[in-house]
Amino acid sequence: MDTSPECHVEPFEKITSEEDLLESTTAYLSVSGMGCPRCAMRVQNGLLQKEGVFYAEVFLEQGIASVAYNQEAIGPRSLEQAVTAAGNDGKHHYQAKFINEVPTRKLRKLQS
């Protein structure tokens, strides 16, 4: 694992309303190229910085990202591109492939 200072990543914070989340769609992406928790944070930050993304969580061990987003503002291809761009520093190379999506409201009902 790289412990050099240039590999340090600060989490990106994004405030989202409950209403926006309930009206969003949740996409699942398969993410490759992550080697440590900082890689997962870098990918998560890259997704959260996109306009139209309300929430993102990256699961390093599973190689999966869960992303709640507004379909009218951003699409699956742009989410994949955000993951790739998150590693655009010459050292990290991430790729994502869209797996599936479901209305977030439906997920919330299943979790209740």
C-alpha positions as protocol buffer text, in pm:
chain_id: "A"
residue {
  index: 1
  type: MET
  ca { x: 0 y: 0 z: 0 }
}
residue {
  index: 2
  type: ASP
  ca { x: 134 y: 343 z: -94 }
}
residue {
  index: 3
  type: THR
  ca { x: 179 y: 562 z: 215 }
}
residue {
  index: 4
  type: SER
  ca { x: 338 y: 855 z: 37 }
}
residue {
  index: 5
  type: PRO
  ca { x: 194 y: 1203 z: 104 }
}
residue {
  index: 6
  type: GLU
  ca { x: 81 y: 1246 z: -258 }
}
residue {
  index: 7
  type: CYS
  ca { x: -152 y: 947 z: -214 }
}
residue {
  index: 8
  type: HIS
  ca { x: -340 y: 1121 z: 70 }
}
residue {
  index: 9
  type: VAL
  ca { x: -711 y: 1175 z: 0 }
}
residue {
  index: 10
  type: GLU
  ca { x: -955 y: 1394 z: 193 }
}
residue {
  index: 11
  type: PRO
  ca { x: -1321 y: 1289 z: 183 }
}
residue {
  index: 12
  type: PHE
  ca { x: -1549 y: 1513 z: -23 }
}
residue {
  index: 13
  type: GLU
  ca { x: -1861 y: 1612 z: 170 }
}
residue {
  index: 14
  type: LYS
  ca { x: -2188 y: 1672 z: -14 }
}
residue {
  index: 15
  type: ILE
  ca { x: -2512 y: 1777 z: 151 }
}
residue {
  index: 16
  type: THR
  ca { x: -2824 y: 1631 z: -8 }
}
residue {
  index: 17
  type: SER
  ca { x: -3188 y: 1661 z: 90 }
}
residue {
  index: 18
  type: GLU
  ca { x: -3394 y: 1355 z: 174 }
}
residue {
  index: 19
  type: GLU
  ca { x: -3636 y: 1457 z: -102 }
}
residue {
  index: 20
  type: ASP
  ca { x: -3359 y: 1458 z: -365 }
}
residue {
  index: 21
  type: LEU
  ca { x: -3247 y: 1114 z: -248 }
}
residue {
  index: 22
  type: LEU
  ca { x: -3599 y: 970 z: -262 }
}
residue {
  index: 23
  type: GLU
  ca { x: -3651 y: 1102 z: -614 }
}
residue {
  index: 24
  type: SER
  ca { x: -3314 y: 974 z: -736 }
}
residue {
  index: 25
  type: THR
  ca { x: -3209 y: 656 z: -912 }
}
residue {
  index: 26
  type: THR
  ca { x: -2943 y: 430 z: -762 }
}
residue {
  index: 27
  type: ALA
  ca { x: -2690 y: 286 z: -1003 }
}
residue {
  index: 28
  type: TYR
  ca { x: -2445 y: 7 z: -932 }
}
residue {
  index: 29
  type: LEU
  ca { x: -2106 y: 12 z: -1099 }
}
residue {
  index: 30
  type: SER
  ca { x: -1837 y: -252 z: -1107 }
}
residue {
  index: 31
  type: VAL
  ca { x: -1509 y: -71 z: -1033 }
}
residue {
  index: 32
  type: SER
  ca { x: -1163 y: -209 z: -1109 }
}
residue {
  index: 33
  type: GLY
  ca { x: -815 y: -79 z: -1033 }
}
residue {
  index: 34
  type: MET
  ca { x: -863 y: 6 z: -665 }
}
residue {
  index: 35
  type: GLY
  ca { x: -590 y: -123 z: -436 }
}
residue {
  index: 36
  type: CYS
  ca { x: -651 y: 44 z: -101 }
}
residue {
  index: 37
  type: PRO
  ca { x: -909 y: 244 z: 97 }
}
residue {
  index: 38
  type: ARG
  ca { x: -765 y: 570 z: -42 }
}
residue {
  index: 39
  type: CYS
  ca { x: -840 y: 445 z: -394 }
}
residue {
  index: 40
  type: ALA
  ca { x: -1201 y: 384 z: -291 }
}
residue {
  index: 41
  type: MET
  ca { x: -1217 y: 734 z: -138 }
}
residue {
  index: 42
  type: ARG
  ca { x: -1070 y: 885 z: -456 }
}
residue {
  index: 43
  type: VAL
  ca { x: -1338 y: 711 z: -667 }
}
residue {
  index: 44
  type: GLN
  ca { x: -1614 y: 813 z: -426 }
}
residue {
  index: 45
  type: ASN
  ca { x: -1495 y: 1176 z: -432 }
}
residue {
  index: 46
  type: GLY
  ca { x: -1486 y: 1173 z: -812 }
}
residue {
  index: 47
  type: LEU
  ca { x: -1847 y: 1058 z: -825 }
}
residue {
  index: 48
  type: LEU
  ca { x: -1970 y: 1301 z: -559 }
}
residue {
  index: 49
  type: GLN
  ca { x: -1815 y: 1597 z: -738 }
}
residue {
  index: 50
  type: LYS
  ca { x: -2036 y: 1541 z: -1044 }
}
residue {
  index: 51
  type: GLU
  ca { x: -2342 y: 1760 z: -1082 }
}
residue {
  index: 52
  type: GLY
  ca { x: -2653 y: 1547 z: -1033 }
}
residue {
  index: 53
  type: VAL
  ca { x: -2490 y: 1292 z: -801 }
}
residue {
  index: 54
  type: PHE
  ca { x: -2647 y: 1302 z: -455 }
}
residue {
  index: 55
  type: TYR
  ca { x: -2474 y: 1012 z: -280 }
}
residue {
  index: 56
  type: ALA
  ca { x: -2196 y: 766 z: -354 }
}
residue {
  index: 57
  type: GLU
  ca { x: -2049 y: 477 z: -159 }
}
residue {
  index: 58
  type: VAL
  ca { x: -1764 y: 262 z: -282 }
}
residue {
  index: 59
  type: PHE
  ca { x: -1705 y: -90 z: -151 }
}
residue {
  index: 60
  type: LEU
  ca { x: -1336 y: -167 z: -199 }
}
residue {
  index: 61
  type: GLU
  ca { x: -1343 y: -541 z: -128 }
}
residue {
  index: 62
  type: GLN
  ca { x: -1641 y: -602 z: -356 }
}
residue {
  index: 63
  type: GLY
  ca { x: -1529 y: -359 z: -627 }
}
residue {
  index: 64
  type: ILE
  ca { x: -1875 y: -202 z: -636 }
}
residue {
  index: 65
  type: ALA
  ca { x: -1997 y: 158 z: -626 }
}
residue {
  index: 66
  type: SER
  ca { x: -2352 y: 254 z: -533 }
}
residue {
  index: 67
  type: VAL
  ca { x: -2449 y: 596 z: -670 }
}
residue {
  index: 68
  type: ALA
  ca { x: -2775 y: 789 z: -616 }
}
residue {
  index: 69
  type: TYR
  ca { x: -2821 y: 1040 z: -896 }
}
residue {
  index: 70
  type: ASN
  ca { x: -3068 y: 1250 z: -1094 }
}
residue {
  index: 71
  type: GLN
  ca { x: -3123 y: 1081 z: -1432 }
}
residue {
  index: 72
  type: GLU
  ca { x: -3213 y: 1416 z: -1588 }
}
residue {
  index: 73
  type: ALA
  ca { x: -2873 y: 1564 z: -1494 }
}
residue {
  index: 74
  type: ILE
  ca { x: -2630 y: 1275 z: -1547 }
}
residue {
  index: 75
  type: GLY
  ca { x: -2633 y: 925 z: -1695 }
}
residue {
  index: 76
  type: PRO
  ca { x: -2457 y: 593 z: -1643 }
}
residue {
  index: 77
  type: ARG
  ca { x: -2189 y: 665 z: -1905 }
}
residue {
  index: 78
  type: SER
  ca { x: -2095 y: 988 z: -1727 }
}
residue {
  index: 79
  type: LEU
  ca { x: -2073 y: 798 z: -1397 }
}
residue {
  index: 80
  type: GLU
  ca { x: -1831 y: 553 z: -1559 }
}
residue {
  index: 81
  type: GLN
  ca { x: -1627 y: 844 z: -1693 }
}
residue {
  index: 82
  type: ALA
  ca { x: -1616 y: 1006 z: -1347 }
}
residue {
  index: 83
  type: VAL
  ca { x: -1460 y: 688 z: -1206 }
}
residue {
  index: 84
  type: THR
  ca { x: -1197 y: 684 z: -1481 }
}
residue {
  index: 85
  type: ALA
  ca { x: -1122 y: 1054 z: -1429 }
}
residue {
  index: 86
  type: ALA
  ca { x: -1076 y: 998 z: -1053 }
}
residue {
  index: 87
  type: GLY
  ca { x: -756 y: 810 z: -1133 }
}
residue {
  index: 88
  type: ASN
  ca { x: -628 y: 1055 z: -1391 }
}
residue {
  index: 89
  type: ASP
  ca { x: -306 y: 1135 z: -1202 }
}
residue {
  index: 90
  type: GLY
  ca { x: -64 y: 905 z: -1381 }
}
residue {
  index: 91
  type: LYS
  ca { x: -46 y: 664 z: -1086 }
}
residue {
  index: 92
  type: HIS
  ca { x: -400 y: 537 z: -1047 }
}
residue {
  index: 93
  type: HIS
  ca { x: -608 y: 380 z: -1321 }
}
residue {
  index: 94
  type: TYR
  ca { x: -970 y: 302 z: -1245 }
}
residue {
  index: 95
  type: GLN
  ca { x: -1242 y: 172 z: -1471 }
}
residue {
  index: 96
  type: ALA
  ca { x: -1612 y: 127 z: -1413 }
}
residue {
  index: 97
  type: LYS
  ca { x: -1885 y: -67 z: -1585 }
}
residue {
  index: 98
  type: PHE
  ca { x: -2254 y: 4 z: -1531 }
}
residue {
  index: 99
  type: ILE
  ca { x: -2430 y: -302 z: -1382 }
}
residue {
  index: 100
  type: ASN
  ca { x: -2785 y: -202 z: -1297 }
}
residue {
  index: 101
  type: GLU
  ca { x: -3007 y: 74 z: -1161 }
}
residue {
  index: 102
  type: VAL
  ca { x: -3322 y: 93 z: -953 }
}
residue {
  index: 103
  type: PRO
  ca { x: -3535 y: 382 z: -822 }
}
residue {
  index: 104
  type: THR
  ca { x: -3395 y: 479 z: -481 }
}
residue {
  index: 105
  type: ARG
  ca { x: -3746 y: 503 z: -336 }
}
residue {
  index: 106
  type: LYS
  ca { x: -3795 y: 134 z: -414 }
}
residue {
  index: 107
  type: LEU
  ca { x: -3469 y: 47 z: -235 }
}
residue {
  index: 108
  type: ARG
  ca { x: -3579 y: 242 z: 71 }
}
residue {
  index: 109
  type: LYS
  ca { x: -3905 y: 44 z: 85 }
}
residue {
  index: 110
  type: LEU
  ca { x: -3714 y: -285 z: 63 }
}
residue {
  index: 111
  type: GLN
  ca { x: -3484 y: -179 z: 348 }
}
residue {
  index: 112
  type: SER
  ca { x: -3775 y: -88 z: 579 }
}
